[in-house]
Amino acid sequence: MAEAEKTLTLDKKMSDVFDWSDDATPVRDALWNHFMDNNEKDTLKTIDDMKKFEDMADDQVASEAEKLLKG
C-alpha cells in the first residue's frame, strides 16, 4: 500500500493538486508533456526525467511539479 500512496499525486488531476490550476489533466501527464516539449520530443530522455518522480513522496512530487509547471 505504501507504494501506491507514494505516487498518488501523480495520478490526481492538476486541479485537485494545485489551487492555481483548472486543468483536468493528471499530474503525471502534465509532467510528461512538459518534459517532451523541453526535450525536443525525445521519449527516452523524457522517460529518464519521469523516473525520479516515481520514487518521490507525494508532497515532494507536488513541490517539484509546481516548480516545473506553474507559470
PyMOL Python script that loads the backbone (N, CA, C, O; Angstrom):
from pymol import cmd

cmd.read_pdbstr("""\
ATOM      1  N   MET A   1       0.816  -1.198   0.000  1.00  0.00           N
ATOM      2  CA  MET A   1       0.000   0.000   0.000  1.00  0.00           C
ATOM      3  C   MET A   1       0.859   1.261   0.000  1.00  0.00           C
ATOM      4  O   MET A   1       0.472   2.258  -0.609  1.00  0.00           O
ATOM      5  N   ALA A   2       1.981   1.246   0.647  1.00  0.00           N
ATOM      6  CA  ALA A   2       2.846   2.428   0.703  1.00  0.00           C
ATOM      7  C   ALA A   2       3.299   2.858  -0.683  1.00  0.00           C
ATOM      8  O   ALA A   2       3.413   4.053  -0.956  1.00  0.00           O
ATOM      9  N   GLU A   3       3.555   1.904  -1.550  1.00  0.00           N
ATOM     10  CA  GLU A   3       3.986   2.234  -2.911  1.00  0.00           C
ATOM     11  C   GLU A   3       2.901   3.014  -3.653  1.00  0.00           C
ATOM     12  O   GLU A   3       3.203   3.982  -4.351  1.00  0.00           O
ATOM     13  N   ALA A   4       1.650   2.602  -3.508  1.00  0.00           N
ATOM     14  CA  ALA A   4       0.550   3.300  -4.174  1.00  0.00           C
ATOM     15  C   ALA A   4       0.395   4.711  -3.624  1.00  0.00           C
ATOM     16  O   ALA A   4       0.154   5.652  -4.380  1.00  0.00           O
ATOM     17  N   GLU A   5       0.531   4.856  -2.330  1.00  0.00           N
ATOM     18  CA  GLU A   5       0.416   6.173  -1.729  1.00  0.00           C
ATOM     19  C   GLU A   5       1.529   7.098  -2.194  1.00  0.00           C
ATOM     20  O   GLU A   5       1.324   8.304  -2.338  1.00  0.00           O
ATOM     21  N   LYS A   6       2.697   6.537  -2.428  1.00  0.00           N
ATOM     22  CA  LYS A   6       3.853   7.341  -2.802  1.00  0.00           C
ATOM     23  C   LYS A   6       3.622   8.074  -4.117  1.00  0.00           C
ATOM     24  O   LYS A   6       4.148   9.171  -4.305  1.00  0.00           O
ATOM     25  N   THR A   7       2.853   7.498  -5.025  1.00  0.00           N
ATOM     26  CA  THR A   7       2.655   8.100  -6.342  1.00  0.00           C
ATOM     27  C   THR A   7       1.234   8.624  -6.550  1.00  0.00           C
ATOM     28  O   THR A   7       0.855   8.940  -7.678  1.00  0.00           O
ATOM     29  N   LEU A   8       0.454   8.720  -5.492  1.00  0.00           N
ATOM     30  CA  LEU A   8      -0.929   9.154  -5.621  1.00  0.00           C
ATOM     31  C   LEU A   8      -1.052  10.519  -6.279  1.00  0.00           C
ATOM     32  O   LEU A   8      -1.936  10.721  -7.112  1.00  0.00           O
ATOM     33  N   THR A   9      -0.196  11.450  -5.927  1.00  0.00           N
ATOM     34  CA  THR A   9      -0.246  12.789  -6.513  1.00  0.00           C
ATOM     35  C   THR A   9      -0.068  12.742  -8.025  1.00  0.00           C
ATOM     36  O   THR A   9      -0.697  13.520  -8.742  1.00  0.00           O
ATOM     37  N   LEU A  10       0.761  11.860  -8.511  1.00  0.00           N
ATOM     38  CA  LEU A  10       0.967  11.746  -9.961  1.00  0.00           C
ATOM     39  C   LEU A  10      -0.322  11.411 -10.697  1.00  0.00           C
ATOM     40  O   LEU A  10      -0.490  11.784 -11.858  1.00  0.00           O
ATOM     41  N   ASP A  11      -1.228  10.712 -10.032  1.00  0.00           N
ATOM     42  CA  ASP A  11      -2.449  10.255 -10.692  1.00  0.00           C
ATOM     43  C   ASP A  11      -3.653  11.173 -10.472  1.00  0.00           C
ATOM     44  O   ASP A  11      -4.723  10.939 -11.034  1.00  0.00           O
ATOM     45  N   LYS A  12      -3.482  12.202  -9.668  1.00  0.00           N
ATOM     46  CA  LYS A  12      -4.570  13.164  -9.453  1.00  0.00           C
ATOM     47  C   LYS A  12      -4.591  14.202 -10.565  1.00  0.00           C
ATOM     48  O   LYS A  12      -3.586  14.450 -11.232  1.00  0.00           O
ATOM     49  N   LYS A  13      -5.773  14.807 -10.748  1.00  0.00           N
ATOM     50  CA  LYS A  13      -5.904  15.893 -11.720  1.00  0.00           C
ATOM     51  C   LYS A  13      -5.121  17.105 -11.223  1.00  0.00           C
ATOM     52  O   LYS A  13      -5.028  17.346 -10.019  1.00  0.00           O
ATOM     53  N   MET A  14      -4.572  17.847 -12.142  1.00  0.00           N
ATOM     54  CA  MET A  14      -3.844  19.068 -11.798  1.00  0.00           C
ATOM     55  C   MET A  14      -4.699  19.967 -10.900  1.00  0.00           C
ATOM     56  O   MET A  14      -4.199  20.518  -9.919  1.00  0.00           O
ATOM     57  N   SER A  15      -5.970  20.114 -11.228  1.00  0.00           N
ATOM     58  CA  SER A  15      -6.851  20.998 -10.464  1.00  0.00           C
ATOM     59  C   SER A  15      -7.112  20.501  -9.046  1.00  0.00           C
ATOM     60  O   SER A  15      -7.469  21.293  -8.174  1.00  0.00           O
ATOM     61  N   ASP A  16      -6.940  19.204  -8.800  1.00  0.00           N
ATOM     62  CA  ASP A  16      -7.118  18.659  -7.459  1.00  0.00           C
ATOM     63  C   ASP A  16      -5.867  18.843  -6.597  1.00  0.00           C
ATOM     64  O   ASP A  16      -5.946  18.824  -5.368  1.00  0.00           O
ATOM     65  N   VAL A  17      -4.721  19.021  -7.241  1.00  0.00           N
ATOM     66  CA  VAL A  17      -3.456  19.157  -6.512  1.00  0.00           C
ATOM     67  C   VAL A  17      -3.079  20.615  -6.316  1.00  0.00           C
ATOM     68  O   VAL A  17      -2.562  20.991  -5.264  1.00  0.00           O
ATOM     69  N   PHE A  18      -3.335  21.441  -7.329  1.00  0.00           N
ATOM     70  CA  PHE A  18      -2.891  22.832  -7.305  1.00  0.00           C
ATOM     71  C   PHE A  18      -4.072  23.783  -7.401  1.00  0.00           C
ATOM     72  O   PHE A  18      -4.910  23.658  -8.294  1.00  0.00           O
ATOM     73  N   ASP A  19      -4.134  24.736  -6.475  1.00  0.00           N
ATOM     74  CA  ASP A  19      -5.231  25.698  -6.488  1.00  0.00           C
ATOM     75  C   ASP A  19      -5.114  26.686  -7.647  1.00  0.00           C
ATOM     76  O   ASP A  19      -6.088  27.363  -7.975  1.00  0.00           O
ATOM     77  N   TRP A  20      -3.954  26.778  -8.263  1.00  0.00           N
ATOM     78  CA  TRP A  20      -3.750  27.705  -9.374  1.00  0.00           C
ATOM     79  C   TRP A  20      -4.089  27.073 -10.733  1.00  0.00           C
ATOM     80  O   TRP A  20      -3.990  27.737 -11.765  1.00  0.00           O
ATOM     81  N   SER A  21      -4.488  25.796 -10.735  1.00  0.00           N
ATOM     82  CA  SER A  21      -4.767  25.109 -11.995  1.00  0.00           C
ATOM     83  C   SER A  21      -6.236  24.717 -12.089  1.00  0.00           C
ATOM     84  O   SER A  21      -6.852  24.322 -11.099  1.00  0.00           O
ATOM     85  N   ASP A  22      -6.787  24.832 -13.298  1.00  0.00           N
ATOM     86  CA  ASP A  22      -8.139  24.326 -13.551  1.00  0.00           C
ATOM     87  C   ASP A  22      -8.093  23.189 -14.580  1.00  0.00           C
ATOM     88  O   ASP A  22      -9.113  22.830 -15.169  1.00  0.00           O
ATOM     89  N   ASP A  23      -6.915  22.641 -14.780  1.00  0.00           N
ATOM     90  CA  ASP A  23      -6.663  21.585 -15.755  1.00  0.00           C
ATOM     91  C   ASP A  23      -7.052  20.217 -15.193  1.00  0.00           C
ATOM     92  O   ASP A  23      -6.683  19.883 -14.067  1.00  0.00           O
ATOM     93  N   ALA A  24      -7.789  19.432 -15.964  1.00  0.00           N
ATOM     94  CA  ALA A  24      -8.204  18.097 -15.547  1.00  0.00           C
ATOM     95  C   ALA A  24      -7.170  17.027 -15.901  1.00  0.00           C
ATOM     96  O   ALA A  24      -7.368  15.848 -15.608  1.00  0.00           O
ATOM     97  N   THR A  25      -6.082  17.433 -16.524  1.00  0.00           N
ATOM     98  CA  THR A  25      -5.010  16.504 -16.886  1.00  0.00           C
ATOM     99  C   THR A  25      -4.346  15.958 -15.622  1.00  0.00           C
ATOM    100  O   THR A  25      -4.073  16.726 -14.699  1.00  0.00           O
ATOM    101  N   PRO A  26      -4.079  14.646 -15.557  1.00  0.00           N
ATOM    102  CA  PRO A  26      -3.334  14.115 -14.417  1.00  0.00           C
ATOM    103  C   PRO A  26      -1.940  14.739 -14.334  1.00  0.00           C
ATOM    104  O   PRO A  26      -1.337  15.068 -15.356  1.00  0.00           O
ATOM    105  N   VAL A  27      -1.442  14.897 -13.121  1.00  0.00           N
ATOM    106  CA  VAL A  27      -0.114  15.483 -12.914  1.00  0.00           C
ATOM    107  C   VAL A  27       0.936  14.708 -13.711  1.00  0.00           C
ATOM    108  O   VAL A  27       1.827  15.308 -14.312  1.00  0.00           O
ATOM    109  N   ARG A  28       0.834  13.383 -13.716  1.00  0.00           N
ATOM    110  CA  ARG A  28       1.783  12.541 -14.471  1.00  0.00           C
ATOM    111  C   ARG A  28       1.825  12.956 -15.945  1.00  0.00           C
ATOM    112  O   ARG A  28       2.903  13.107 -16.521  1.00  0.00           O
ATOM    113  N   ASP A  29       0.655  13.137 -16.546  1.00  0.00           N
ATOM    114  CA  ASP A  29       0.591  13.507 -17.965  1.00  0.00           C
ATOM    115  C   ASP A  29       1.091  14.929 -18.203  1.00  0.00           C
ATOM    116  O   ASP A  29       1.739  15.205 -19.213  1.00  0.00           O
ATOM    117  N   ALA A  30       0.790  15.822 -17.274  1.00  0.00           N
ATOM    118  CA  ALA A  30       1.263  17.206 -17.412  1.00  0.00           C
ATOM    119  C   ALA A  30       2.788  17.254 -17.351  1.00  0.00           C
ATOM    120  O   ALA A  30       3.424  17.982 -18.114  1.00  0.00           O
ATOM    121  N   LEU A  31       3.367  16.480 -16.444  1.00  0.00           N
ATOM    122  CA  LEU A  31       4.832  16.418 -16.365  1.00  0.00           C
ATOM    123  C   LEU A  31       5.410  15.805 -17.635  1.00  0.00           C
ATOM    124  O   LEU A  31       6.395  16.306 -18.177  1.00  0.00           O
ATOM    125  N   TRP A  32       4.802  14.726 -18.107  1.00  0.00           N
ATOM    126  CA  TRP A  32       5.264  14.077 -19.336  1.00  0.00           C
ATOM    127  C   TRP A  32       5.262  15.081 -20.493  1.00  0.00           C
ATOM    128  O   TRP A  32       6.245  15.198 -21.224  1.00  0.00           O
ATOM    129  N   ASN A  33       4.161  15.794 -20.647  1.00  0.00           N
ATOM    130  CA  ASN A  33       4.055  16.773 -21.726  1.00  0.00           C
ATOM    131  C   ASN A  33       5.101  17.875 -21.581  1.00  0.00           C
ATOM    132  O   ASN A  33       5.696  18.307 -22.568  1.00  0.00           O
ATOM    133  N   HIS A  34       5.318  18.321 -20.358  1.00  0.00           N
ATOM    134  CA  HIS A  34       6.332  19.351 -20.098  1.00  0.00           C
ATOM    135  C   HIS A  34       7.711  18.870 -20.531  1.00  0.00           C
ATOM    136  O   HIS A  34       8.426  19.571 -21.246  1.00  0.00           O
ATOM    137  N   PHE A  35       8.075  17.674 -20.093  1.00  0.00           N
ATOM    138  CA  PHE A  35       9.396  17.149 -20.445  1.00  0.00           C
ATOM    139  C   PHE A  35       9.522  16.887 -21.946  1.00  0.00           C
ATOM    140  O   PHE A  35      10.569  17.158 -22.532  1.00  0.00           O
ATOM    141  N   MET A  36       8.476  16.368 -22.566  1.00  0.00           N
ATOM    142  CA  MET A  36       8.535  16.119 -24.017  1.00  0.00           C
ATOM    143  C   MET A  36       8.748  17.432 -24.771  1.00  0.00           C
ATOM    144  O   MET A  36       9.537  17.490 -25.714  1.00  0.00           O
ATOM    145  N   ASP A  37       8.052  18.467 -24.359  1.00  0.00           N
ATOM    146  CA  ASP A  37       8.205  19.767 -25.009  1.00  0.00           C
ATOM    147  C   ASP A  37       9.617  20.323 -24.834  1.00  0.00           C
ATOM    148  O   ASP A  37      10.150  20.973 -25.733  1.00  0.00           O
ATOM    149  N   ASN A  38      10.213  20.066 -23.682  1.00  0.00           N
ATOM    150  CA  ASN A  38      11.542  20.595 -23.397  1.00  0.00           C
ATOM    151  C   ASN A  38      12.676  19.684 -23.824  1.00  0.00           C
ATOM    152  O   ASN A  38      13.838  20.089 -23.789  1.00  0.00           O
ATOM    153  N   ASN A  39      12.363  18.460 -24.224  1.00  0.00           N
ATOM    154  CA  ASN A  39      13.377  17.500 -24.670  1.00  0.00           C
ATOM    155  C   ASN A  39      13.322  17.271 -26.175  1.00  0.00           C
ATOM    156  O   ASN A  39      13.825  16.267 -26.679  1.00  0.00           O
ATOM    157  N   GLU A  40      12.717  18.198 -26.875  1.00  0.00           N
ATOM    158  CA  GLU A  40      12.575  18.073 -28.329  1.00  0.00           C
ATOM    159  C   GLU A  40      11.935  16.746 -28.722  1.00  0.00           C
ATOM    160  O   GLU A  40      12.338  16.107 -29.694  1.00  0.00           O
ATOM    161  N   LYS A  41      10.921  16.346 -27.941  1.00  0.00           N
ATOM    162  CA  LYS A  41      10.138  15.124 -28.186  1.00  0.00           C
ATOM    163  C   LYS A  41      10.979  13.852 -28.095  1.00  0.00           C
ATOM    164  O   LYS A  41      10.680  12.863 -28.765  1.00  0.00           O
ATOM    165  N   ASP A  42      12.016  13.871 -27.281  1.00  0.00           N
ATOM    166  CA  ASP A  42      12.880  12.705 -27.072  1.00  0.00           C
ATOM    167  C   ASP A  42      12.269  11.826 -25.983  1.00  0.00           C
ATOM    168  O   ASP A  42      12.389  12.121 -24.794  1.00  0.00           O
ATOM    169  N   THR A  43      11.614  10.743 -26.403  1.00  0.00           N
ATOM    170  CA  THR A  43      10.905   9.874 -25.470  1.00  0.00           C
ATOM    171  C   THR A  43      11.839   9.259 -24.434  1.00  0.00           C
ATOM    172  O   THR A  43      11.486   9.203 -23.256  1.00  0.00           O
ATOM    173  N   LEU A  44      13.003   8.802 -24.833  1.00  0.00           N
ATOM    174  CA  LEU A  44      13.928   8.173 -23.892  1.00  0.00           C
ATOM    175  C   LEU A  44      14.400   9.160 -22.828  1.00  0.00           C
ATOM    176  O   LEU A  44      14.514   8.798 -21.657  1.00  0.00           O
ATOM    177  N   LYS A  45      14.671  10.375 -23.215  1.00  0.00           N
ATOM    178  CA  LYS A  45      15.076  11.406 -22.259  1.00  0.00           C
ATOM    179  C   LYS A  45      13.918  11.727 -21.309  1.00  0.00           C
ATOM    180  O   LYS A  45      14.124  11.921 -20.111  1.00  0.00           O
ATOM    181  N   THR A  46      12.714  11.780 -21.851  1.00  0.00           N
ATOM    182  CA  THR A  46      11.544  12.064 -21.031  1.00  0.00           C
ATOM    183  C   THR A  46      11.297  10.943 -20.023  1.00  0.00           C
ATOM    184  O   THR A  46      10.946  11.212 -18.875  1.00  0.00           O
ATOM    185  N   ILE A  47      11.473   9.708 -20.437  1.00  0.00           N
ATOM    186  CA  ILE A  47      11.338   8.575 -19.509  1.00  0.00           C
ATOM    187  C   ILE A  47      12.331   8.724 -18.368  1.00  0.00           C
ATOM    188  O   ILE A  47      11.979   8.513 -17.207  1.00  0.00           O
ATOM    189  N   ASP A  48      13.556   9.082 -18.682  1.00  0.00           N
ATOM    190  CA  ASP A  48      14.570   9.293 -17.643  1.00  0.00           C
ATOM    191  C   ASP A  48      14.159  10.413 -16.687  1.00  0.00           C
ATOM    192  O   ASP A  48      14.328  10.291 -15.474  1.00  0.00           O
ATOM    193  N   ASP A  49      13.623  11.495 -17.231  1.00  0.00           N
ATOM    194  CA  ASP A  49      13.192  12.623 -16.400  1.00  0.00           C
ATOM    195  C   ASP A  49      12.027  12.225 -15.488  1.00  0.00           C
ATOM    196  O   ASP A  49      11.940  12.692 -14.352  1.00  0.00           O
ATOM    197  N   MET A  50      11.148  11.377 -15.975  1.00  0.00           N
ATOM    198  CA  MET A  50       9.969  10.979 -15.210  1.00  0.00           C
ATOM    199  C   MET A  50      10.284   9.969 -14.110  1.00  0.00           C
ATOM    200  O   MET A  50       9.573   9.906 -13.107  1.00  0.00           O
ATOM    201  N   LYS A  51      11.327   9.192 -14.285  1.00  0.00           N
ATOM    202  CA  LYS A  51      11.649   8.134 -13.314  1.00  0.00           C
ATOM    203  C   LYS A  51      11.830   8.666 -11.904  1.00  0.00           C
ATOM    204  O   LYS A  51      11.434   8.008 -10.942  1.00  0.00           O
ATOM    205  N   LYS A  52      12.414   9.833 -11.766  1.00  0.00           N
ATOM    206  CA  LYS A  52      12.663  10.369 -10.424  1.00  0.00           C
ATOM    207  C   LYS A  52      11.363  10.632  -9.670  1.00  0.00           C
ATOM    208  O   LYS A  52      11.346  10.562  -8.441  1.00  0.00           O
ATOM    209  N   PHE A  53      10.286  10.930 -10.371  1.00  0.00           N
ATOM    210  CA  PHE A  53       9.008  11.208  -9.729  1.00  0.00           C
ATOM    211  C   PHE A  53       8.377   9.953  -9.138  1.00  0.00           C
ATOM    212  O   PHE A  53       7.598  10.040  -8.190  1.00  0.00           O
ATOM    213  N   GLU A  54       8.706   8.793  -9.688  1.00  0.00           N
ATOM    214  CA  GLU A  54       8.169   7.530  -9.171  1.00  0.00           C
ATOM    215  C   GLU A  54       8.707   7.223  -7.781  1.00  0.00           C
ATOM    216  O   GLU A  54       8.058   6.500  -7.025  1.00  0.00           O
ATOM    217  N   ASP A  55       9.864   7.744  -7.426  1.00  0.00           N
ATOM    218  CA  ASP A  55      10.489   7.463  -6.141  1.00  0.00           C
ATOM    219  C   ASP A  55      10.242   8.549  -5.099  1.00  0.00           C
ATOM    220  O   ASP A  55      10.717   8.440  -3.969  1.00  0.00           O
ATOM    221  N   MET A  56       9.515   9.581  -5.465  1.00  0.00           N
ATOM    222  CA  MET A  56       9.270  10.704  -4.551  1.00  0.00           C
ATOM    223  C   MET A  56       8.005  10.480  -3.730  1.00  0.00           C
ATOM    224  O   MET A  56       7.074   9.797  -4.157  1.00  0.00           O
ATOM    225  N   ALA A  57       7.999  11.072  -2.549  1.00  0.00           N
ATOM    226  CA  ALA A  57       6.785  11.125  -1.738  1.00  0.00           C
ATOM    227  C   ALA A  57       5.825  12.136  -2.367  1.00  0.00           C
ATOM    228  O   ALA A  57       6.240  13.001  -3.140  1.00  0.00           O
ATOM    229  N   ASP A  58       4.547  12.018  -2.030  1.00  0.00           N
ATOM    230  CA  ASP A  58       3.524  12.891  -2.615  1.00  0.00           C
ATOM    231  C   ASP A  58       3.830  14.375  -2.475  1.00  0.00           C
ATOM    232  O   ASP A  58       3.697  15.127  -3.440  1.00  0.00           O
ATOM    233  N   ASP A  59       4.240  14.804  -1.285  1.00  0.00           N
ATOM    234  CA  ASP A  59       4.494  16.226  -1.091  1.00  0.00           C
ATOM    235  C   ASP A  59       5.672  16.705  -1.931  1.00  0.00           C
ATOM    236  O   ASP A  59       5.692  17.847  -2.390  1.00  0.00           O
ATOM    237  N   GLN A  60       6.638  15.841  -2.128  1.00  0.00           N
ATOM    238  CA  GLN A  60       7.784  16.194  -2.963  1.00  0.00           C
ATOM    239  C   GLN A  60       7.381  16.245  -4.436  1.00  0.00           C
ATOM    240  O   GLN A  60       7.833  17.120  -5.175  1.00  0.00           O
ATOM    241  N   VAL A  61       6.531  15.307  -4.864  1.00  0.00           N
ATOM    242  CA  VAL A  61       6.029  15.325  -6.245  1.00  0.00           C
ATOM    243  C   VAL A  61       5.301  16.643  -6.498  1.00  0.00           C
ATOM    244  O   VAL A  61       5.535  17.302  -7.511  1.00  0.00           O
ATOM    245  N   ALA A  62       4.428  17.021  -5.585  1.00  0.00           N
ATOM    246  CA  ALA A  62       3.663  18.263  -5.746  1.00  0.00           C
ATOM    247  C   ALA A  62       4.586  19.467  -5.809  1.00  0.00           C
ATOM    248  O   ALA A  62       4.399  20.353  -6.643  1.00  0.00           O
ATOM    249  N   SER A  63       5.571  19.505  -4.941  1.00  0.00           N
ATOM    250  CA  SER A  63       6.504  20.631  -4.903  1.00  0.00           C
ATOM    251  C   SER A  63       7.315  20.734  -6.188  1.00  0.00           C
ATOM    252  O   SER A  63       7.432  21.815  -6.765  1.00  0.00           O
ATOM    253  N   GLU A  64       7.866  19.629  -6.632  1.00  0.00           N
ATOM    254  CA  GLU A  64       8.675  19.622  -7.858  1.00  0.00           C
ATOM    255  C   GLU A  64       7.815  19.913  -9.088  1.00  0.00           C
ATOM    256  O   GLU A  64       8.236  20.647  -9.982  1.00  0.00           O
ATOM    257  N   ALA A  65       6.621  19.344  -9.132  1.00  0.00           N
ATOM    258  CA  ALA A  65       5.726  19.583 -10.273  1.00  0.00           C
ATOM    259  C   ALA A  65       5.331  21.057 -10.338  1.00  0.00           C
ATOM    260  O   ALA A  65       5.261  21.644 -11.418  1.00  0.00           O
ATOM    261  N   GLU A  66       5.077  21.641  -9.181  1.00  0.00           N
ATOM    262  CA  GLU A  66       4.696  23.056  -9.173  1.00  0.00           C
ATOM    263  C   GLU A  66       5.836  23.932  -9.706  1.00  0.00           C
ATOM    264  O   GLU A  66       5.597  24.879 -10.456  1.00  0.00           O
ATOM    265  N   LYS A  67       7.046  23.620  -9.326  1.00  0.00           N
ATOM    266  CA  LYS A  67       8.209  24.387  -9.826  1.00  0.00           C
ATOM    267  C   LYS A  67       8.298  24.314 -11.352  1.00  0.00           C
ATOM    268  O   LYS A  67       8.641  25.295 -12.013  1.00  0.00           O
ATOM    269  N   LEU A  68       7.984  23.147 -11.894  1.00  0.00           N
ATOM    270  CA  LEU A  68       8.108  22.947 -13.342  1.00  0.00           C
ATOM    271  C   LEU A  68       6.905  23.465 -14.128  1.00  0.00           C
ATOM    272  O   LEU A  68       7.058  23.971 -15.240  1.00  0.00           O
ATOM    273  N   LEU A  69       5.720  23.341 -13.557  1.00  0.00           N
ATOM    274  CA  LEU A  69       4.510  23.562 -14.340  1.00  0.00           C
ATOM    275  C   LEU A  69       3.812  24.890 -14.100  1.00  0.00           C
ATOM    276  O   LEU A  69       3.052  25.345 -14.955  1.00  0.00           O
ATOM    277  N   LYS A  70       4.047  25.513 -12.974  1.00  0.00           N
ATOM    278  CA  LYS A  70       3.344  26.767 -12.692  1.00  0.00           C
ATOM    279  C   LYS A  70       3.949  27.893 -13.518  1.00  0.00           C
ATOM    280  O   LYS A  70       5.168  28.047 -13.594  1.00  0.00           O
ATOM    281  N   GLY A  71       3.109  28.638 -14.105  1.00  0.00           N
ATOM    282  CA  GLY A  71       3.627  29.775 -14.832  1.00  0.00           C
ATOM    283  C   GLY A  71       3.068  29.886 -16.134  1.00  0.00           C
ATOM    284  O   GLY A  71       3.411  30.807 -16.877  1.00  0.00           O
TER     285      GLY A  71
END
""", "prot")
cmd.dss("prot")
cmd.show_as("cartoon", "prot")
cmd.util.cbc("prot")
cmd.orient("prot")
